[in-house]
Amino acid sequence: MYSWSDANALCVSLGGKLYTPTSGQEAMDLSVEHGSVWTELTDFDENGIWTDFDGQPSYPDFWCTGEPFPATDLCAYIRSTGCLANRPCYISTTTLCVDL
């Protein structure tokens, strides 16, 4: 388990990026197998605007109820319940990397 920054650095060093599901079902399947998992999404550049590895805005439709929480410099993760949430990036969370 890694902070988001360490997880991201690990994936990049392996030639990849943090995994991000593209649907609620994919997120649910992921959470069943791995529990809570970091995604590549952050709002580092602008509060409330979630961007991916390439800096492109992302608008997932499977946020948990009440998420994303309106605070600055947060990182998105898949909760063990299978929906997307955000939390401070220093919290240790499971990491999955994918090839670029």
PyMOL commands that set and color helices and strands:
alter all, ss='L'
color gray80, all
select helices_A, chain A and resi 4-13+24-34
alter helices_A, ss='H'
color red, helices_A
select strands_A, chain A and resi 16-18+37-46+49-51+74-78+84-88+97-99
alter strands_A, ss='S'
color yellow, strands_A
deselect
rebuild
show_as cartoon
